[in-house]
Amino acid sequence: MEPSTDLIAAPMALVITSYFWYAFGILSAILALFALVHCAVQKPKAFEAIGTLSKGTWVGILVLAVFFTAILGSRGGGGLGIFGFLALCASLIYLLDVRKGIKEIGGSAY
């Protein structure tokens, strides 16, 4: 008797899914770390000029984002979970909204 292809395909699909979520978690952690470093080198006045949260608040949010994406994203196969996805959203909001606003006013540190 030959093994059924369903018996081989199911574990392979789980392995592929596990690698996908592991890579997604690592990329999310890198993105959060990039956002944190960018935020840390900005001047506090730039955040006031664009009318957003203070620099200290953003640094705190992004530190938590790095923590959650690094811890939750590094466990293979489980995905990020709700806190990891919230952390990813916070990183994306910073990068796509706040960072853009800082660049528009010419407040980039580099």
Order of alpha helices (4+ residues) and beta strands (2+ residues): alpha-alpha-alpha-alpha-alpha
